[in-house]
Amino acid sequence: MGIAMARRWRAGWIMALPLAAITLSGCGAEAERSTETIRPVRAVQLADVSQFARRWFSGRAKATQEIDLSFRIAGPLIELPVDVGDTVGKGDLMARIDPATFLADVNKARAELERAIAEAANADAQVKRQATLTEKGWTAEARLDEYTAAANVARANVAAQRAILQRAELDLSYTELRAPFPGEIVRKYVENFQDVLDKQPIVRLLDSSRIEMVVQLPETLISYAHLVGEVEVIFDPFPDLVIPAKIKEIGSEASETTRTYPVTLIMDQPEDAVILPGMAGKASAKGPPPPEVAEAGLVVPDTAVFTLPDNAKTYVWVLDPEAGVVHRREIRTGNVTRFGVAVLDGVAPGEWVVTAGVHYLKEGQKVRLLEEIEGEEEIRG
């Protein structure tokens, strides 16, 4: 290689070094962006608790008690005195199985018990006589032991026969099917004189003296449901009739599709109408929420609120669920209640606020709800 050519090659190689460095630097930045950590967070959607007094939640009426009655034994029916639509009281006869066979079993068991009692009495008498003879030395001690053992067996037989009689009497009582609570017959599954099996449904009994309704509350309001006192219910067939109700049960598991929680209401039958199971209606809280909740308005968990070292302002991280990023938002807080920190300004109902790990986030950081990640892991598993 000539001297001139060697100089040109060395100069080109030196000029190529900055270009290579720039290229590698760009690749590193791109790699850093591609491996940006998406931090999992927990968040809550804010709700205005005063919505309880302004919103109506749909539901359907159902009976407080509804049961298919059946016999515990099998046999032919001889009585079925009820029909669909009949109203019955607690203890009223619903149906009867022919008791002849069971009555015979009772009589047989009673006779066996009487015989066992007589045999036990005779065995006890034998023990007493043998004990007298043993005391006088006329018989051996072993002979007394034999009579004593026989008496013990006789007494055990009495206990066994008494249990057999109790079972026979119980089976006889099972030939009558009676109402466990007052209600209305809404369905008959068999006809009279039909042979039925044990546990076979005979009639369906419905207690409509009290009515229940199940409504679905969004997850933004479910945490305040226990604060509601009375509830007002209106059923579609009676739009001018307002029925007072109370919360009977609050569900603890949300629907996977609607993300709502079931809340069961209970109410008495009104005097001016009859509410039937299946009727559609709506419910709303009667009056405003308790004063401490009403004054709080929007409430966030205390773990969502933070301050910065260089100022005294108060912030929360607001999650943009569509973009998957968080933004720092200054808020004005009120009193601290047992439900969280009252927020007077800075956030609005419906917005998502991060509730955990607030000190590890930065403006515009990409995040994902922890529930979503857990759900995906379950699917992959």
C-alpha positions in Angstrom: 0.0 0.0 0.0 1.4 3.4 -0.9 1.9 6.1 1.7 -0.8 8.4 0.2 -3.4 5.6 0.1 -2.6 4.6 3.7 -3.1 8.2 4.9 -6.5 8.3 3.1 -7.7 5.0 4.7 -6.6 6.2 8.2 -8.5 9.5 7.8 -11.7 7.7 6.6 -11.6 5.4 9.6 -11.2 8.2 12.0 -14.1 10.1 10.5 -16.3 6.9 10.7 -15.8 6.7 14.5 -18.2 9.5 15.4 -20.8 8.2 13.0 -20.6 4.8 14.7 -20.9 6.3 18.1 -24.0 8.3 17.1 -25.5 5.2 15.6 -24.9 3.1 18.8 -26.1 5.9 21.0 -29.4 6.1 19.0 -29.8 2.3 19.3 -29.3 2.5 23.1 -31.9 5.3 23.5 -34.3 3.3 21.4 -33.6 0.2 23.5 -34.1 2.2 26.7 -37.5 3.5 25.4 -38.5 0.0 24.4 -37.7 -1.4 27.8 -39.5 1.4 29.7 -41.0 -0.1 32.9 -44.8 0.0 33.1 -45.4 0.2 36.9 -48.4 -1.7 38.3 -50.6 0.5 40.5 -53.8 0.3 42.5 -56.4 2.9 41.9 -60.0 3.8 42.9 -62.6 5.6 40.9 -64.1 8.6 42.8 -67.8 8.9 43.5 -70.0 11.6 44.9 -71.8 9.9 47.8 -74.7 12.3 47.5 -75.6 10.3 44.4 -77.3 7.9 46.7 -80.2 10.4 47.2 -80.4 11.2 43.5 -80.0 7.9 41.6 -82.4 5.0 41.1 -81.2 1.4 40.8 -83.3 -1.1 39.0 -84.2 -4.6 40.3 -86.9 -7.3 40.6 -89.0 -8.5 43.4 -88.6 -11.9 44.9 -90.1 -13.8 47.8 -88.2 -13.9 51.1 -88.8 -17.6 51.3 -89.5 -20.0 48.5 -89.1 -23.8 48.7 -90.1 -27.1 47.0 -91.7 -29.3 49.6 -91.1 -33.1 49.5 -91.5 -36.2 51.6 -88.7 -37.9 53.4 -90.2 -41.3 52.6 -91.8 -42.9 49.6 -95.4 -44.2 49.2 -98.8 -43.6 47.6 -100.6 -40.2 48.1 -104.0 -40.3 49.7 -104.5 -36.6 50.3 -103.5 -33.5 48.4 -105.9 -30.8 49.7 -104.1 -27.8 48.2 -104.1 -26.2 44.8 -102.2 -23.5 43.0 -103.1 -20.1 44.4 -104.2 -21.4 47.9 -102.9 -19.5 50.9 -101.8 -21.7 53.8 -100.7 -21.1 57.3 -97.7 -22.6 59.1 -98.4 -26.2 60.0 -101.2 -26.7 57.5 -101.4 -30.1 55.7 -100.0 -30.0 52.2 -100.2 -33.7 51.4 -100.4 -37.1 53.0 -99.0 -40.6 52.1 -100.9 -43.7 53.0 -99.8 -44.4 56.6 -100.9 -48.1 56.8 -97.5 -49.6 56.3 -95.8 -47.2 58.6 -98.5 -47.6 61.3 -98.0 -51.4 61.1 -94.2 -50.8 61.6 -95.0 -48.7 64.7 -97.2 -51.3 66.2 -94.7 -54.1 65.6 -91.9 -52.0 67.1 -94.0 -51.2 70.1 -94.8 -54.9 70.6 -91.1 -55.8 70.3 -90.3 -53.1 72.9 -92.8 -54.4 75.4 -91.4 -57.9 75.0 -87.9 -56.6 75.5 -89.0 -54.7 78.6 -90.6 -57.9 80.0 -87.4 -59.9 79.3 -85.3 -57.3 81.0 -87.5 -57.3 84.1 -87.3 -61.1 84.3 -83.5 -60.9 83.9 -83.2 -58.4 86.7 -85.3 -60.6 88.9 -83.1 -63.6 88.2 -80.1 -61.5 89.2 -81.7 -60.6 92.5 -82.5 -64.3 93.3 -79.1 -65.5 92.3 -77.5 -62.8 94.4 -79.4 -64.0 97.5 -78.3 -67.6 96.8 -74.7 -66.5 96.3 -74.7 -64.6 99.6 -75.8 -67.7 101.4 -73.2 -69.8 99.7 -75.6 -72.0 97.9 -74.3 -71.1 94.3 -71.0 -70.1 92.9 -70.0 -66.5 92.2 -69.6 -67.4 88.5 -73.3 -68.2 88.3 -74.2 -64.8 89.5 -71.9 -63.2 86.9 -73.7 -65.1 84.1 -77.1 -63.8 85.3 -75.7 -60.3 85.5 -74.4 -60.4 82.0 -77.7 -61.7 80.7 -79.5 -58.9 82.5 -77.2 -56.3 80.8 -77.9 -57.8 77.4 -81.6 -57.6 78.1 -81.4 -53.9 79.1 -79.4 -53.2 75.9 -82.1 -54.9 73.9 -84.7 -52.6 75.5 -82.7 -49.5 74.4 -82.3 -50.9 70.8 -86.1 -51.7 70.6 -86.9 -48.2 71.9 -84.8 -46.7 69.1 -86.5 -48.8 66.5 -89.9 -47.6 67.8 -88.8 -44.0 67.7 -87.6 -44.4 64.1 -90.9 -46.1 63.1 -92.9 -43.3 64.8 -90.7 -40.7 63.0 -91.4 -42.4 59.6 -95.1 -42.4 60.4 -94.9 -38.6 61.1 -93.2 -38.2 57.7 -96.4 -39.4 56.0 -97.8 -35.9 56.5 -96.3 -32.9 54.6 -97.0 -29.6 56.4 -96.2 -26.0 55.6 -93.0 -24.8 57.4 -94.1 -21.2 57.1 -97.2 -19.3 55.9 -97.4 -18.6 52.2 -99.0 -19.4 48.9 -98.9 -22.5 46.8 -97.5 -21.5 43.4 -96.9 -24.9 41.8 -98.0 -28.5 42.1 -95.7 -31.2 40.8 -97.9 -34.3 41.4 -101.5 -35.4 41.5 -103.3 -37.2 44.3 -103.1 -41.1 44.5 -99.8 -41.0 42.7 -96.9 -43.0 44.0 -94.1 -40.6 45.1 -90.5 -41.1 46.0 -88.6 -39.6 48.9 -87.2 -36.1 48.1 -89.5 -35.8 45.0 -91.0 -32.3 44.8 -94.7 -32.2 45.7 -95.6 -28.5 45.9 -93.8 -25.2 45.8 -94.5 -22.8 48.7 -93.8 -19.1 48.5 -93.8 -16.7 51.4 -94.8 -13.3 50.0 -95.6 -11.6 53.3 -92.2 -9.8 52.8 -90.6 -8.9 49.6 -87.0 -8.7 48.6 -85.3 -6.9 45.7 -81.8 -7.2 44.5 -80.2 -4.1 42.9 -76.7 -3.7 41.5 -74.5 -0.9 42.9 -71.4 0.3 41.0 -68.0 -0.2 42.6 -67.8 3.6 43.1 -70.7 3.5 45.6 -70.6 0.1 47.1 -68.2 1.1 50.0 -70.9 3.6 51.1 -73.9 1.2 51.0 -73.7 0.4 54.7 -74.2 4.0 55.5 -77.7 4.1 53.9 -80.6 3.9 56.3 -84.0 3.6 54.7 -84.6 3.0 51.0 -87.5 3.9 48.9 -88.8 1.4 46.3 -91.2 1.9 43.5 -92.5 -1.0 41.4 -93.5 -0.5 37.8 -97.1 -1.7 38.1 -97.7 0.9 40.9 -95.8 4.0 40.0 -97.5 6.2 42.6 -96.8 3.8 45.5 -93.6 4.4 47.4 -92.6 1.4 49.7 -90.1 1.8 52.5 -87.3 -0.8 52.5 -84.1 -1.6 54.3 -80.8 -3.1 53.2 -80.7 -6.8 54.2 -77.4 -7.9 52.6 -74.5 -6.3 50.8 -72.6 -8.5 48.3 -68.8 -8.7 48.6 -68.0 -10.0 45.1 -68.5 -7.9 41.9 -69.9 -9.2 38.7 -67.1 -10.0 36.2 -69.0 -8.4 33.3 -70.7 -5.3 34.9 -68.3 -4.7 37.8 -71.4 -4.1 40.1 -72.2 -5.5 43.5 -75.5 -7.1 44.5 -77.4 -5.4 47.3 -80.5 -7.1 48.7 -83.4 -5.0 50.0 -86.2 -6.2 52.1 -89.7 -4.7 52.7 -93.2 -5.6 54.0 -96.1 -6.0 51.6 -97.9 -2.7 51.3 -101.6 -2.5 52.3 -102.7 -0.9 49.1 -101.2 -3.4 46.6 -99.8 -6.9 46.3 -96.2 -7.1 45.1 -95.6 -10.4 43.3 -92.2 -12.0 42.7 -90.8 -11.0 39.4 -92.2 -7.5 39.3 -89.7 -4.9 38.1 -89.0 -1.8 40.1 -86.4 0.7 41.2 -84.9 1.8 44.5 -83.1 4.9 45.9 -81.8 6.0 49.2 -84.3 7.9 51.3 -83.0 11.3 52.1 -79.3 12.5 52.1 -76.4 10.5 53.4 -75.2 11.0 57.0 -73.8 14.5 57.7 -70.2 13.4 58.0 -70.4 11.7 54.6 -72.4 14.5 52.9 -69.9 17.1 54.1 -67.0 15.1 52.8 -68.4 14.9 49.3 -65.5 13.3 47.4 -63.3 11.1 49.6 -60.0 9.5 48.7 -58.0 7.0 50.7 -55.3 8.7 52.8 -52.7 6.6 51.0 -53.5 8.5 47.8 -52.5 11.9 49.2 -48.9 13.1 49.2 -46.8 16.3 49.4 -43.5 17.3 47.8 -40.3 18.2 49.9 -39.9 21.6 48.3 -43.5 22.9 48.9 -46.5 22.5 51.2 -49.0 21.7 48.5 -51.1 18.5 48.5 -51.3 16.2 45.4 -52.7 13.0 44.1 -51.8 11.0 41.0 -54.7 11.0 38.6 -54.8 8.0 36.2 -55.8 8.4 32.6 -57.2 4.9 31.9 -57.2 5.3 28.1 -53.6 6.5 27.8 -52.3 4.4 30.7 -50.4 7.3 32.2 -50.5 9.3 35.5 -50.5 13.0 36.0 -49.8 14.8 39.2 -52.8 16.9 40.3 -52.9 19.5 43.1 -55.9 19.2 45.4 -57.5 21.1 48.3 -58.4 18.8 51.1 -60.9 19.1 53.9 -61.4 17.1 57.1 -60.1 13.6 57.6 -63.0 11.2 58.1 -63.2 7.5 58.9 -63.8 7.0 55.2 -60.7 8.8 54.0 -59.6 12.4 53.2 -62.3 14.8 52.0 -61.3 16.5 48.8 -62.8 20.0 48.3 -61.3 20.8 44.9 -58.9 19.4 42.3 -60.6 16.1 41.3 -64.1 15.2 40.0 -66.4 12.2 40.4 -65.5 9.4 37.9 -61.8 10.1 37.8 -59.3 7.4 38.8 -56.8 8.2 41.7 -53.8 6.0 42.5 -54.0 4.7 46.0 -50.7 2.9 46.5 -47.0 3.5 45.6 -47.6 7.3 45.1 -44.0 8.1 46.1 -42.5 6.0 43.3 -44.3 7.6 40.3 -43.3 10.5 38.1 -45.2 12.7 35.8 -46.4 11.0 32.6 -45.3 7.6 33.7 -47.0 4.6 32.1 -48.8 2.4 34.5 -51.3 -0.5 34.6 -53.9 -1.3 37.1 -52.8 -4.1 39.3 -56.2 -5.9 38.9 -55.7 -6.1 35.1 -52.2 -7.7 35.5 -53.5 -10.2 38.0 -56.4 -11.1 35.7 -54.0 -11.7 32.8 -51.8 -13.9 35.0 -54.8 -16.0 35.9 -55.7 -16.4 32.2 -52.1 -17.4 31.3 -52.1 -19.8 34.3 
